Amino acid sequence: ERPLDDHEWWIKVSRSVGGAEGAYDLPPRVVDVHMEGAVVRTDALDGIADLHSSPWDPCIDLLTPTGRPSAELLTTRIRSRTISVAGPLDPEGFWPFADTIGGSRWPGQRGAPRER
């Protein structure tokens, strides 16, 4: 086993009902999900990753591959998990990013891929 001390950073936000430009029901904020525990097993994944264009995950369209990817499968034992608000984000500065595809970092339109 090896120790695990991990932070996931989420953005929690809700655009205004009715979709008014620049308006929020819940202004954007950063959420820290902190987990402590142990990695109990690591398995290297062997194979070839072929990335294909997709409007829901446009990594091929928006990022240039720089090499072959590698991946590991980790089995963890989480001993504690805390979720806290780390701080606010500037609502005006965040607005251009409010339309990302839900749960991703990709540009979108109202939580879905942009129409082409």
Backbone atoms as SQL, in Angstrom:
CREATE TABLE atoms (id INTEGER PRIMARY KEY, chain TEXT, resi INTEGER, resn TEXT, atom TEXT, x REAL, y REAL, z REAL);
INSERT INTO atoms VALUES
  (1, 'A', 1, 'GLU', 'N', 0.840, -1.194, 0.000),
  (2, 'A', 1, 'GLU', 'CA', 0.000, 0.000, 0.000),
  (3, 'A', 1, 'GLU', 'C', 0.872, 1.240, 0.000),
  (4, 'A', 2, 'ARG', 'N', 0.359, 2.278, -0.631),
  (5, 'A', 2, 'ARG', 'CA', 1.028, 3.568, -0.541),
  (6, 'A', 2, 'ARG', 'C', -0.025, 4.614, -0.190),
  (7, 'A', 3, 'PRO', 'N', 0.356, 5.661, 0.528),
  (8, 'A', 3, 'PRO', 'CA', -0.612, 6.666, 0.966),
  (9, 'A', 3, 'PRO', 'C', -1.266, 7.387, -0.214),
  (10, 'A', 4, 'LEU', 'N', -2.502, 7.774, -0.006),
  (11, 'A', 4, 'LEU', 'CA', -3.249, 8.558, -0.980),
  (12, 'A', 4, 'LEU', 'C', -3.731, 9.823, -0.290),
  (13, 'A', 5, 'ASP', 'N', -3.379, 10.955, -0.827),
  (14, 'A', 5, 'ASP', 'CA', -3.849, 12.256, -0.347),
  (15, 'A', 5, 'ASP', 'C', -4.200, 13.041, -1.598),
  (16, 'A', 6, 'ASP', 'N', -5.476, 13.071, -1.942),
  (17, 'A', 6, 'ASP', 'CA', -5.897, 13.573, -3.243),
  (18, 'A', 6, 'ASP', 'C', -6.932, 14.682, -3.101),
  (19, 'A', 7, 'HIS', 'N', -6.835, 15.670, -3.982),
  (20, 'A', 7, 'HIS', 'CA', -7.817, 16.752, -4.066),
  (21, 'A', 7, 'HIS', 'C', -8.418, 16.749, -5.459),
  (22, 'A', 8, 'GLU', 'N', -9.740, 16.750, -5.539),
  (23, 'A', 8, 'GLU', 'CA', -10.442, 16.990, -6.797),
  (24, 'A', 8, 'GLU', 'C', -11.028, 18.384, -6.688),
  (25, 'A', 9, 'TRP', 'N', -10.931, 19.149, -7.751),
  (26, 'A', 9, 'TRP', 'CA', -11.436, 20.518, -7.757),
  (27, 'A', 9, 'TRP', 'C', -12.626, 20.583, -8.697),
  (28, 'A', 10, 'TRP', 'N', -13.765, 20.935, -8.165),
  (29, 'A', 10, 'TRP', 'CA', -14.987, 21.035, -8.943),
  (30, 'A', 10, 'TRP', 'C', -15.411, 22.495, -9.009),
  (31, 'A', 11, 'ILE', 'N', -16.212, 22.820, -10.000),
  (32, 'A', 11, 'ILE', 'CA', -16.861, 24.129, -10.059),
  (33, 'A', 11, 'ILE', 'C', -18.352, 23.887, -9.898),
  (34, 'A', 12, 'LYS', 'N', -18.942, 24.572, -8.937),
  (35, 'A', 12, 'LYS', 'CA', -20.378, 24.458, -8.693),
  (36, 'A', 12, 'LYS', 'C', -21.004, 25.785, -9.097),
  (37, 'A', 13, 'VAL', 'N', -21.994, 25.719, -9.985),
  (38, 'A', 13, 'VAL', 'CA', -22.616, 26.930, -10.524),
  (39, 'A', 13, 'VAL', 'C', -23.991, 26.576, -11.070),
  (40, 'A', 14, 'SER', 'N', -24.896, 27.531, -11.041),
  (41, 'A', 14, 'SER', 'CA', -26.204, 27.351, -11.664),
  (42, 'A', 14, 'SER', 'C', -26.590, 28.648, -12.361),
  (43, 'A', 15, 'ARG', 'N', -26.764, 28.552, -13.676),
  (44, 'A', 15, 'ARG', 'CA', -27.219, 29.719, -14.433),
  (45, 'A', 15, 'ARG', 'C', -28.644, 30.056, -14.011),
  (46, 'A', 16, 'SER', 'N', -29.021, 31.288, -14.226),
  (47, 'A', 16, 'SER', 'CA', -30.343, 31.760, -13.840),
  (48, 'A', 16, 'SER', 'C', -31.448, 31.043, -14.612),
  (49, 'A', 17, 'VAL', 'N', -32.523, 30.712, -13.897),
  (50, 'A', 17, 'VAL', 'CA', -33.704, 30.168, -14.561),
  (51, 'A', 17, 'VAL', 'C', -34.185, 31.209, -15.566),
  (52, 'A', 18, 'GLY', 'N', -34.456, 30.790, -16.761),
  (53, 'A', 18, 'GLY', 'CA', -34.858, 31.717, -17.812),
  (54, 'A', 18, 'GLY', 'C', -33.702, 32.119, -18.709),
  (55, 'A', 19, 'GLY', 'N', -32.473, 31.856, -18.265),
  (56, 'A', 19, 'GLY', 'CA', -31.307, 32.073, -19.116),
  (57, 'A', 19, 'GLY', 'C', -30.896, 33.506, -19.349),
  (58, 'A', 20, 'ALA', 'N', -31.206, 34.413, -18.429),
  (59, 'A', 20, 'ALA', 'CA', -30.800, 35.813, -18.600),
  (60, 'A', 20, 'ALA', 'C', -29.280, 35.911, -18.718),
  (61, 'A', 21, 'GLU', 'N', -28.812, 36.714, -19.646),
  (62, 'A', 21, 'GLU', 'CA', -27.380, 36.886, -19.902),
  (63, 'A', 21, 'GLU', 'C', -26.653, 37.354, -18.641),
  (64, 'A', 22, 'GLY', 'N', -25.636, 36.611, -18.230),
  (65, 'A', 22, 'GLY', 'CA', -24.799, 36.994, -17.098),
  (66, 'A', 22, 'GLY', 'C', -25.417, 36.794, -15.729),
  (67, 'A', 23, 'ALA', 'N', -26.583, 36.127, -15.653),
  (68, 'A', 23, 'ALA', 'CA', -27.271, 35.971, -14.369),
  (69, 'A', 23, 'ALA', 'C', -27.146, 34.532, -13.855),
  (70, 'A', 24, 'TYR', 'N', -27.011, 34.417, -12.545),
  (71, 'A', 24, 'TYR', 'CA', -26.861, 33.110, -11.895),
  (72, 'A', 24, 'TYR', 'C', -27.893, 32.949, -10.782),
  (73, 'A', 25, 'ASP', 'N', -28.367, 31.729, -10.579),
  (74, 'A', 25, 'ASP', 'CA', -29.093, 31.387, -9.360),
  (75, 'A', 25, 'ASP', 'C', -28.094, 31.017, -8.267),
  (76, 'A', 26, 'LEU', 'N', -26.975, 30.411, -8.660),
  (77, 'A', 26, 'LEU', 'CA', -25.876, 30.101, -7.748),
  (78, 'A', 26, 'LEU', 'C', -24.595, 30.561, -8.433),
  (79, 'A', 27, 'PRO', 'N', -23.989, 31.655, -7.953),
  (80, 'A', 27, 'PRO', 'CA', -22.757, 32.145, -8.586),
  (81, 'A', 27, 'PRO', 'C', -21.654, 31.089, -8.524),
  (82, 'A', 28, 'PRO', 'N', -20.707, 31.125, -9.465),
  (83, 'A', 28, 'PRO', 'CA', -19.671, 30.093, -9.525),
  (84, 'A', 28, 'PRO', 'C', -18.748, 30.107, -8.318),
  (85, 'A', 29, 'ARG', 'N', -18.391, 28.917, -7.882),
  (86, 'A', 29, 'ARG', 'CA', -17.459, 28.751, -6.767),
  (87, 'A', 29, 'ARG', 'C', -16.648, 27.484, -6.986),
  (88, 'A', 30, 'VAL', 'N', -15.493, 27.430, -6.363),
  (89, 'A', 30, 'VAL', 'CA', -14.624, 26.257, -6.433),
  (90, 'A', 30, 'VAL', 'C', -14.916, 25.376, -5.227),
  (91, 'A', 31, 'VAL', 'N', -15.058, 24.084, -5.469),
  (92, 'A', 31, 'VAL', 'CA', -15.309, 23.108, -4.415),
  (93, 'A', 31, 'VAL', 'C', -14.109, 22.158, -4.353),
  (94, 'A', 32, 'ASP', 'N', -13.601, 21.941, -3.152),
  (95, 'A', 32, 'ASP', 'CA', -12.472, 21.036, -2.916),
  (96, 'A', 32, 'ASP', 'C', -13.008, 19.722, -2.349),
  (97, 'A', 33, 'VAL', 'N', -12.788, 18.634, -3.075),
  (98, 'A', 33, 'VAL', 'CA', -13.129, 17.300, -2.582),
  (99, 'A', 33, 'VAL', 'C', -11.808, 16.647, -2.194),
  (100, 'A', 34, 'HIS', 'N', -11.593, 16.508, -0.885),
  (101, 'A', 34, 'HIS', 'CA', -10.320, 15.997, -0.369),
  (102, 'A', 34, 'HIS', 'C', -10.516, 14.567, 0.118),
  (103, 'A', 35, 'MET', 'N', -9.676, 13.668, -0.384),
  (104, 'A', 35, 'MET', 'CA', -9.758, 12.259, 0.003),
  (105, 'A', 35, 'MET', 'C', -8.415, 11.797, 0.551),
  (106, 'A', 36, 'GLU', 'N', -8.473, 11.018, 1.620),
  (107, 'A', 36, 'GLU', 'CA', -7.281, 10.395, 2.187),
  (108, 'A', 36, 'GLU', 'C', -7.529, 8.902, 2.291),
  (109, 'A', 37, 'GLY', 'N', -6.480, 8.139, 2.057),
  (110, 'A', 37, 'GLY', 'CA', -6.596, 6.693, 2.132),
  (111, 'A', 37, 'GLY', 'C', -5.327, 6.045, 1.644),
  (112, 'A', 38, 'ALA', 'N', -5.483, 4.957, 0.887),
  (113, 'A', 38, 'ALA', 'CA', -4.324, 4.215, 0.398),
  (114, 'A', 38, 'ALA', 'C', -4.616, 3.642, -0.979),
  (115, 'A', 39, 'VAL', 'N', -3.571, 3.579, -1.795),
  (116, 'A', 39, 'VAL', 'CA', -3.624, 2.842, -3.057),
  (117, 'A', 39, 'VAL', 'C', -3.226, 1.414, -2.718),
  (118, 'A', 40, 'VAL', 'N', -4.133, 0.474, -2.930),
  (119, 'A', 40, 'VAL', 'CA', -3.865, -0.909, -2.536),
  (120, 'A', 40, 'VAL', 'C', -3.416, -1.782, -3.705),
  (121, 'A', 41, 'ARG', 'N', -3.636, -1.298, -4.928),
  (122, 'A', 41, 'ARG', 'CA', -3.201, -2.066, -6.101),
  (123, 'A', 41, 'ARG', 'C', -3.099, -1.136, -7.297),
  (124, 'A', 42, 'THR', 'N', -2.091, -1.370, -8.137),
  (125, 'A', 42, 'THR', 'CA', -1.910, -0.626, -9.380),
  (126, 'A', 42, 'THR', 'C', -1.692, -1.619, -10.510),
  (127, 'A', 43, 'ASP', 'N', -2.512, -1.507, -11.547),
  (128, 'A', 43, 'ASP', 'CA', -2.371, -2.367, -12.723),
  (129, 'A', 43, 'ASP', 'C', -2.150, -1.488, -13.948),
  (130, 'A', 44, 'ALA', 'N', -1.061, -1.736, -14.673),
  (131, 'A', 44, 'ALA', 'CA', -0.822, -1.021, -15.925),
  (132, 'A', 44, 'ALA', 'C', -1.775, -1.568, -16.981),
  (133, 'A', 45, 'LEU', 'N', -2.376, -0.677, -17.746),
  (134, 'A', 45, 'LEU', 'CA', -3.258, -1.091, -18.835),
  (135, 'A', 45, 'LEU', 'C', -2.440, -1.113, -20.117),
  (136, 'A', 46, 'ASP', 'N', -2.531, -2.200, -20.840),
  (137, 'A', 46, 'ASP', 'CA', -1.751, -2.367, -22.058),
  (138, 'A', 46, 'ASP', 'C', -2.701, -2.390, -23.248),
  (139, 'A', 47, 'GLY', 'N', -2.403, -1.597, -24.253),
  (140, 'A', 47, 'GLY', 'CA', -3.245, -1.564, -25.440),
  (141, 'A', 47, 'GLY', 'C', -2.993, -0.296, -26.224),
  (142, 'A', 48, 'ILE', 'N', -3.806, -0.082, -27.220),
  (143, 'A', 48, 'ILE', 'CA', -3.690, 1.108, -28.061),
  (144, 'A', 48, 'ILE', 'C', -4.962, 1.924, -27.884),
  (145, 'A', 49, 'ALA', 'N', -4.804, 3.194, -27.580),
  (146, 'A', 49, 'ALA', 'CA', -5.947, 4.093, -27.439),
  (147, 'A', 49, 'ALA', 'C', -6.138, 4.838, -28.754),
  (148, 'A', 50, 'ASP', 'N', -7.271, 4.626, -29.387),
  (149, 'A', 50, 'ASP', 'CA', -7.613, 5.363, -30.599),
  (150, 'A', 50, 'ASP', 'C', -8.645, 6.410, -30.227),
  (151, 'A', 51, 'LEU', 'N', -8.309, 7.658, -30.437),
  (152, 'A', 51, 'LEU', 'CA', -9.213, 8.754, -30.123),
  (153, 'A', 51, 'LEU', 'C', -9.972, 9.153, -31.379),
  (154, 'A', 52, 'HIS', 'N', -11.279, 9.277, -31.255),
  (155, 'A', 52, 'HIS', 'CA', -12.128, 9.634, -32.385),
  (156, 'A', 52, 'HIS', 'C', -12.860, 10.929, -32.078),
  (157, 'A', 53, 'SER', 'N', -13.185, 11.679, -33.096),
  (158, 'A', 53, 'SER', 'CA', -13.907, 12.933, -32.935),
  (159, 'A', 53, 'SER', 'C', -15.316, 12.668, -32.406),
  (160, 'A', 54, 'SER', 'N', -15.745, 13.488, -31.444),
  (161, 'A', 54, 'SER', 'CA', -17.080, 13.371, -30.871),
  (162, 'A', 54, 'SER', 'C', -17.522, 14.742, -30.393),
  (163, 'A', 55, 'PRO', 'N', -18.759, 15.158, -30.692),
  (164, 'A', 55, 'PRO', 'CA', -19.209, 16.457, -30.195),
  (165, 'A', 55, 'PRO', 'C', -19.305, 16.502, -28.665),
  (166, 'A', 56, 'TRP', 'N', -19.470, 15.352, -27.997),
  (167, 'A', 56, 'TRP', 'CA', -19.572, 15.322, -26.540),
  (168, 'A', 56, 'TRP', 'C', -18.217, 15.306, -25.854),
  (169, 'A', 57, 'ASP', 'N', -17.172, 14.942, -26.556),
  (170, 'A', 57, 'ASP', 'CA', -15.823, 14.923, -25.990),
  (171, 'A', 57, 'ASP', 'C', -14.832, 15.243, -27.111),
  (172, 'A', 58, 'PRO', 'N', -14.750, 16.526, -27.499),
  (173, 'A', 58, 'PRO', 'CA', -13.997, 16.907, -28.703),
  (174, 'A', 58, 'PRO', 'C', -12.490, 17.035, -28.503),
  (175, 'A', 59, 'CYS', 'N', -11.882, 16.105, -27.768),
  (176, 'A', 59, 'CYS', 'CA', -10.443, 16.220, -27.507),
  (177, 'A', 59, 'CYS', 'C', -9.628, 16.154, -28.794),
  (178, 'A', 60, 'ILE', 'N', -10.020, 15.355, -29.759),
  (179, 'A', 60, 'ILE', 'CA', -9.277, 15.271, -31.021),
  (180, 'A', 60, 'ILE', 'C', -9.371, 16.594, -31.779),
  (181, 'A', 61, 'ASP', 'N', -10.532, 17.254, -31.705),
  (182, 'A', 61, 'ASP', 'CA', -10.724, 18.512, -32.425),
  (183, 'A', 61, 'ASP', 'C', -10.038, 19.686, -31.741),
  (184, 'A', 62, 'LEU', 'N', -9.917, 19.652, -30.412),
  (185, 'A', 62, 'LEU', 'CA', -9.429, 20.816, -29.675),
  (186, 'A', 62, 'LEU', 'C', -8.027, 20.662, -29.102),
  (187, 'A', 63, 'LEU', 'N', -7.505, 19.451, -29.019),
  (188, 'A', 63, 'LEU', 'CA', -6.166, 19.223, -28.476),
  (189, 'A', 63, 'LEU', 'C', -5.327, 18.434, -29.469),
  (190, 'A', 64, 'THR', 'N', -4.077, 18.803, -29.576),
  (191, 'A', 64, 'THR', 'CA', -3.167, 18.080, -30.454),
  (192, 'A', 64, 'THR', 'C', -2.441, 17.006, -29.651),
  (193, 'A', 65, 'PRO', 'N', -2.589, 15.730, -30.023),
  (194, 'A', 65, 'PRO', 'CA', -1.846, 14.684, -29.306),
  (195, 'A', 65, 'PRO', 'C', -0.337, 14.909, -29.432),
  (196, 'A', 66, 'THR', 'N', 0.387, 14.706, -28.341),
  (197, 'A', 66, 'THR', 'CA', 1.842, 14.897, -28.355),
  (198, 'A', 66, 'THR', 'C', 2.595, 13.586, -28.188),
  (199, 'A', 67, 'GLY', 'N', 1.893, 12.497, -28.001),
  (200, 'A', 67, 'GLY', 'CA', 2.544, 11.206, -27.826),
  (201, 'A', 67, 'GLY', 'C', 1.521, 10.140, -27.520),
  (202, 'A', 68, 'ARG', 'N', 2.006, 8.946, -27.294),
  (203, 'A', 68, 'ARG', 'CA', 1.131, 7.828, -26.966),
  (204, 'A', 68, 'ARG', 'C', 0.660, 7.937, -25.518),
  (205, 'A', 69, 'PRO', 'N', -0.641, 7.779, -25.270),
  (206, 'A', 69, 'PRO', 'CA', -1.115, 7.824, -23.886),
  (207, 'A', 69, 'PRO', 'C', -0.776, 6.534, -23.145),
  (208, 'A', 70, 'SER', 'N', -0.714, 6.642, -21.834),
  (209, 'A', 70, 'SER', 'CA', -0.573, 5.460, -20.989),
  (210, 'A', 70, 'SER', 'C', -1.624, 5.561, -19.893),
  (211, 'A', 71, 'ALA', 'N', -1.959, 4.428, -19.315),
  (212, 'A', 71, 'ALA', 'CA', -2.998, 4.434, -18.289),
  (213, 'A', 71, 'ALA', 'C', -2.730, 3.351, -17.258),
  (214, 'A', 72, 'GLU', 'N', -3.195, 3.615, -16.039),
  (215, 'A', 72, 'GLU', 'CA', -3.125, 2.650, -14.946),
  (216, 'A', 72, 'GLU', 'C', -4.502, 2.551, -14.301),
  (217, 'A', 73, 'LEU', 'N', -4.815, 1.400, -13.804),
  (218, 'A', 73, 'LEU', 'CA', -6.028, 1.183, -13.034),
  (219, 'A', 73, 'LEU', 'C', -5.620, 1.106, -11.572),
  (220, 'A', 74, 'LEU', 'N', -6.122, 2.043, -10.765),
  (221, 'A', 74, 'LEU', 'CA', -5.790, 2.081, -9.342),
  (222, 'A', 74, 'LEU', 'C', -6.962, 1.562, -8.528),
  (223, 'A', 75, 'THR', 'N', -6.670, 0.731, -7.562),
  (224, 'A', 75, 'THR', 'CA', -7.662, 0.311, -6.582),
  (225, 'A', 75, 'THR', 'C', -7.306, 1.026, -5.286),
  (226, 'A', 76, 'THR', 'N', -8.263, 1.793, -4.770),
  (227, 'A', 76, 'THR', 'CA', -7.988, 2.610, -3.583),
  (228, 'A', 76, 'THR', 'C', -8.898, 2.214, -2.428),
  (229, 'A', 77, 'ARG', 'N', -8.438, 2.519, -1.234),
  (230, 'A', 77, 'ARG', 'CA', -9.245, 2.398, -0.023),
  (231, 'A', 77, 'ARG', 'C', -9.318, 3.806, 0.558),
  (232, 'A', 78, 'ILE', 'N', -10.486, 4.406, 0.491),
  (233, 'A', 78, 'ILE', 'CA', -10.670, 5.774, 0.978),
  (234, 'A', 78, 'ILE', 'C', -11.044, 5.715, 2.455),
  (235, 'A', 79, 'ARG', 'N', -10.285, 6.426, 3.283),
  (236, 'A', 79, 'ARG', 'CA', -10.550, 6.448, 4.729),
  (237, 'A', 79, 'ARG', 'C', -11.345, 7.682, 5.137),
  (238, 'A', 80, 'SER', 'N', -11.160, 8.769, 4.384),
  (239, 'A', 80, 'SER', 'CA', -11.934, 9.975, 4.695),
  (240, 'A', 80, 'SER', 'C', -12.134, 10.785, 3.425),
  (241, 'A', 81, 'ARG', 'N', -13.263, 11.487, 3.394),
  (242, 'A', 81, 'ARG', 'CA', -13.599, 12.341, 2.256),
  (243, 'A', 81, 'ARG', 'C', -14.332, 13.557, 2.796),
  (244, 'A', 82, 'THR', 'N', -13.800, 14.735, 2.490),
  (245, 'A', 82, 'THR', 'CA', -14.461, 15.967, 2.903),
  (246, 'A', 82, 'THR', 'C', -14.695, 16.833, 1.675),
  (247, 'A', 83, 'ILE', 'N', -15.820, 17.539, 1.685),
  (248, 'A', 83, 'ILE', 'CA', -16.174, 18.436, 0.591),
  (249, 'A', 83, 'ILE', 'C', -16.389, 19.812, 1.192),
  (250, 'A', 84, 'SER', 'N', -15.670, 20.802, 0.649),
  (251, 'A', 84, 'SER', 'CA', -15.797, 22.157, 1.182),
  (252, 'A', 84, 'SER', 'C', -15.703, 23.175, 0.053),
  (253, 'A', 85, 'VAL', 'N', -16.276, 24.346, 0.298),
  (254, 'A', 85, 'VAL', 'CA', -16.167, 25.447, -0.658),
  (255, 'A', 85, 'VAL', 'C', -14.798, 26.080, -0.468),
  (256, 'A', 86, 'ALA', 'N', -13.992, 26.076, -1.526),
  (257, 'A', 86, 'ALA', 'CA', -12.644, 26.644, -1.455),
  (258, 'A', 86, 'ALA', 'C', -12.667, 28.154, -1.671),
  (259, 'A', 87, 'GLY', 'N', -13.681, 28.647, -2.381),
  (260, 'A', 87, 'GLY', 'CA', -13.785, 30.084, -2.597),
  (261, 'A', 87, 'GLY', 'C', -14.600, 30.413, -3.830),
  (262, 'A', 88, 'PRO', 'N', -14.963, 31.687, -3.968),
  (263, 'A', 88, 'PRO', 'CA', -15.776, 32.109, -5.107),
  (264, 'A', 88, 'PRO', 'C', -14.928, 32.321, -6.360),
  (265, 'A', 89, 'LEU', 'N', -15.582, 32.261, -7.507),
  (266, 'A', 89, 'LEU', 'CA', -14.988, 32.669, -8.777),
  (267, 'A', 89, 'LEU', 'C', -15.656, 33.965, -9.219),
  (268, 'A', 90, 'ASP', 'N', -14.951, 34.772, -9.969),
  (269, 'A', 90, 'ASP', 'CA', -15.507, 36.020, -10.486),
  (270, 'A', 90, 'ASP', 'C', -16.660, 35.700, -11.443),
  (271, 'A', 91, 'PRO', 'N', -17.901, 36.084, -11.107),
  (272, 'A', 91, 'PRO', 'CA', -19.050, 35.741, -11.950),
  (273, 'A', 91, 'PRO', 'C', -18.941, 36.290, -13.375),
  (274, 'A', 92, 'GLU', 'N', -18.461, 37.510, -13.520),
  (275, 'A', 92, 'GLU', 'CA', -18.321, 38.085, -14.866),
  (276, 'A', 92, 'GLU', 'C', -17.220, 37.382, -15.648),
  (277, 'A', 93, 'GLY', 'N', -16.104, 37.109, -15.002),
  (278, 'A', 93, 'GLY', 'CA', -15.005, 36.423, -15.671),
  (279, 'A', 93, 'GLY', 'C', -15.346, 34.987, -16.036),
  (280, 'A', 94, 'PHE', 'N', -16.234, 34.364, -15.246),
  (281, 'A', 94, 'PHE', 'CA', -16.607, 32.977, -15.505),
  (282, 'A', 94, 'PHE', 'C', -17.652, 32.850, -16.604),
  (283, 'A', 95, 'TRP', 'N', -18.442, 33.899, -16.832),
  (284, 'A', 95, 'TRP', 'CA', -19.583, 33.802, -17.747),
  (285, 'A', 95, 'TRP', 'C', -19.248, 33.189, -19.112),
  (286, 'A', 96, 'PRO', 'N', -18.135, 33.551, -19.769),
  (287, 'A', 96, 'PRO', 'CA', -17.842, 32.929, -21.071),
  (288, 'A', 96, 'PRO', 'C', -17.652, 31.411, -20.993),
  (289, 'A', 97, 'PHE', 'N', -17.430, 30.875, -19.790),
  (290, 'A', 97, 'PHE', 'CA', -17.216, 29.439, -19.620),
  (291, 'A', 97, 'PHE', 'C', -18.441, 28.733, -19.042),
  (292, 'A', 98, 'ALA', 'N', -19.536, 29.462, -18.857),
  (293, 'A', 98, 'ALA', 'CA', -20.739, 28.893, -18.243),
  (294, 'A', 98, 'ALA', 'C', -21.434, 27.883, -19.151),
  (295, 'A', 99, 'ASP', 'N', -21.125, 27.899, -20.428),
  (296, 'A', 99, 'ASP', 'CA', -21.772, 26.997, -21.383),
  (297, 'A', 99, 'ASP', 'C', -20.897, 25.828, -21.793),
  (298, 'A', 100, 'THR', 'N', -20.094, 25.316, -20.880),
  (299, 'A', 100, 'THR', 'CA', -19.323, 24.120, -21.221),
  (300, 'A', 100, 'THR', 'C', -20.247, 22.915, -21.239),
  (301, 'A', 101, 'ILE', 'N', -19.827, 21.871, -21.943),
  (302, 'A', 101, 'ILE', 'CA', -20.594, 20.630, -21.951),
  (303, 'A', 101, 'ILE', 'C', -20.632, 20.116, -20.512),
  (304, 'A', 102, 'GLY', 'N', -21.813, 19.774, -20.025),
  (305, 'A', 102, 'GLY', 'CA', -21.996, 19.408, -18.627),
  (306, 'A', 102, 'GLY', 'C', -20.929, 18.483, -18.077),
  (307, 'A', 103, 'GLY', 'N', -20.283, 18.905, -17.001),
  (308, 'A', 103, 'GLY', 'CA', -19.297, 18.090, -16.327),
  (309, 'A', 103, 'GLY', 'C', -17.958, 17.976, -17.042),
  (310, 'A', 104, 'SER', 'N', -17.713, 18.797, -18.052),
  (311, 'A', 104, 'SER', 'CA', -16.447, 18.702, -18.777),
  (312, 'A', 104, 'SER', 'C', -15.777, 20.070, -18.845),
  (313, 'A', 105, 'ARG', 'N', -14.725, 20.159, -19.624),
  (314, 'A', 105, 'ARG', 'CA', -14.037, 21.426, -19.818),
  (315, 'A', 105, 'ARG', 'C', -14.220, 21.945, -21.240),
  (316, 'A', 106, 'TRP', 'N', -15.098, 21.303, -22.021),
  (317, 'A', 106, 'TRP', 'CA', -15.226, 21.632, -23.432),
  (318, 'A', 106, 'TRP', 'C', -16.272, 22.707, -23.669),
  (319, 'A', 107, 'PRO', 'N', -16.013, 23.587, -24.651),
  (320, 'A', 107, 'PRO', 'CA', -17.008, 24.612, -24.994),
  (321, 'A', 107, 'PRO', 'C', -18.315, 23.954, -25.429),
  (322, 'A', 108, 'GLY', 'N', -19.402, 24.570, -25.058),
  (323, 'A', 108, 'GLY', 'CA', -20.697, 24.012, -25.424),
  (324, 'A', 108, 'GLY', 'C', -21.743, 25.095, -25.530),
  (325, 'A', 109, 'GLN', 'N', -22.978, 24.662, -25.521),
  (326, 'A', 109, 'GLN', 'CA', -24.114, 25.571, -25.579),
  (327, 'A', 109, 'GLN', 'C', -25.188, 25.011, -24.658),
  (328, 'A', 110, 'ARG', 'N', -25.420, 25.690, -23.545),
  (329, 'A', 110, 'ARG', 'CA', -26.404, 25.270, -22.539),
  (330, 'A', 110, 'ARG', 'C', -26.191, 23.826, -22.071),
  (331, 'A', 111, 'GLY', 'N', -24.920, 23.474, -21.832),
  (332, 'A', 111, 'GLY', 'CA', -24.592, 22.165, -21.288),
  (333, 'A', 111, 'GLY', 'C', -24.478, 21.038, -22.299),
  (334, 'A', 112, 'ALA', 'N', -24.661, 21.342, -23.572),
  (335, 'A', 112, 'ALA', 'CA', -24.558, 20.327, -24.631),
  (336, 'A', 112, 'ALA', 'C', -23.527, 20.789, -25.663),
  (337, 'A', 113, 'PRO', 'N', -23.146, 19.916, -26.588),
  (338, 'A', 113, 'PRO', 'CA', -22.199, 20.352, -27.618),
  (339, 'A', 113, 'PRO', 'C', -22.758, 21.498, -28.450),
  (340, 'A', 114, 'ARG', 'N', -21.858, 22.353, -28.937),
  (341, 'A', 114, 'ARG', 'CA', -22.271, 23.429, -29.837),
  (342, 'A', 114, 'ARG', 'C', -22.810, 22.831, -31.133),
  (343, 'A', 115, 'GLU', 'N', -23.829, 23.479, -31.684),
  (344, 'A', 115, 'GLU', 'CA', -24.315, 23.045, -32.993),
  (345, 'A', 115, 'GLU', 'C', -23.295, 23.442, -34.038),
  (346, 'A', 116, 'ARG', 'N', -23.085, 22.566, -35.006),
  (347, 'A', 116, 'ARG', 'CA', -22.082, 22.846, -36.046),
  (348, 'A', 116, 'ARG', 'C', -22.704, 23.504, -37.232);
